[in-house]
Each structure stands twice: as structure tokens, then as C-alpha cells.
Amino acid sequence: MTDPMDALKSLQVAVDNGRVALSPCEIYPDLRVVSDQPTGRPRITYANMDRGKVLSISLFALTEPVSGIPCFQIGYAVVESMRQKGLASDIVAKGIHELRNGLKRNGAQQFYVEAVVAVPNTASNKLAKRLLSDNPKPCVDAYSGKPAMQYLKLVECC
């Protein structure tokens, strides 16, 4: 299972080294956004920052469509010192809202957000259940082979 904390740490290093420039978001200008294609597919990362330090991220990687509708796999992470303060819920909700806004501007009608969360990750499962789907499906993570829960949310752009 990929760990979004690795992406947060990599983003911090890139910011520190001046290798990445983050732009203000449209709806939430206090958040920053960067788009890239590390695996050849679009990935959009939203970051909550304070004085050059990345506090939390939500990232959306385009994956295989679901029933012909575009699907973005989501990952989210919060630096350890800032956990239990609502930052994960905030960055996920705002990230979905910003992604919806951008896709709508480009003519999209709808898209899915998918989270695959390891069964023992209680905090992430609780967040995904609240913000994405209260009816997750048990699955096996394709990367790790470990038991996980799949959360799928259809987002309307209209």
C-alpha cells in the first residue's frame, strides 16, 4: 500500500530545495496546489502550509475509470505534530471541492474519488467513511496484498 506520508515528505523536500512551485487554490487561496505526472498519469496535490512547512496534503491521482466515469484515487496525510486537529478532514474536503471546481471548468460532468485504506488504519477509515462512503467494500490492496477497505464517492460537477 502506498503511504501518502511519503508524498508529503517528498513535497516538503522539493519545496525546501526550490524544485517545486505551489500555486494558490481558486476556492481556498490559503491552500496551495501542484500538478504533476510521476507515473505518467495526472496527479494533483493540495497542501495546507504554514511558513513554508507542509502540514497536510490531499492528493488525487487519475486511475482507471469506473463505469466509464473518470476516477481519482485519493491519499491524504498530516505531519505527526499536527494530528488530531481536523487537518485531514479539512484538506480532504477542500481538495475534493477544488478538484470539482477545476474539472467543472474543463467540462467534466462527474468523477469518482476512491480511497483504499488498510484495515488497521482506524483514523483513515473513519475519515473515509465520513467523507467518501459509509458503505465501504472489503478488498485486498493491489500493491501490498493486505486487507483493505475501498471507499468510492461519485462527485457531481454540475
Secondary structure as the mmCIF struct_conf table of DSSP 4:
data_model
#
loop_
_struct_conf.conf_type_id
_struct_conf.id
_struct_conf.beg_label_comp_id
_struct_conf.beg_label_asym_id
_struct_conf.beg_label_seq_id
_struct_conf.end_label_comp_id
_struct_conf.end_label_asym_id
_struct_conf.end_label_seq_id
HELX_RH_AL_P HELX_RH_AL_P1 PRO A 4 ASP A 16
TURN_TY1_P TURN_TY1_P1 ASN A 17 GLY A 18
STRN STRN1 SER A 23 PRO A 24
BEND BEND1 GLU A 26 ILE A 27
TURN_TY1_P TURN_TY1_P2 PRO A 29 ASP A 30
STRN STRN2 LEU A 31 ASP A 36
TURN_TY1_P TURN_TY1_P3 PRO A 38 THR A 39
BEND BEND2 GLY A 40 ARG A 41
STRN STRN3 ARG A 43 ASP A 50
TURN_TY1_P TURN_TY1_P4 ARG A 51 GLY A 52
STRN STRN4 LYS A 53 VAL A 66
TURN_TY1_P TURN_TY1_P5 SER A 67 GLY A 68
STRN STRN5 ILE A 69 VAL A 78
HELX_RH_3T_P HELX_RH_3T_P1 GLU A 80 MET A 82
TURN_TY1_P TURN_TY1_P6 ARG A 83 GLN A 84
BEND BEND3 LYS A 85 GLY A 86
HELX_RH_AL_P HELX_RH_AL_P2 LEU A 87 ARG A 105
TURN_TY1_P TURN_TY1_P7 ASN A 106 GLY A 107
STRN STRN6 GLN A 110 ALA A 118
TURN_TY1_P TURN_TY1_P8 VAL A 119 PRO A 120
HELX_RH_AL_P HELX_RH_AL_P3 THR A 122 LEU A 131
TURN_TY1_P TURN_TY1_P9 LEU A 132 LEU A 132
BEND BEND4 ASP A 134 ASN A 135
STRN STRN7 LYS A 137 VAL A 140
TURN_TY1_P TURN_TY1_P10 ALA A 142 SER A 144
STRN STRN8 PRO A 147 GLU A 156
#
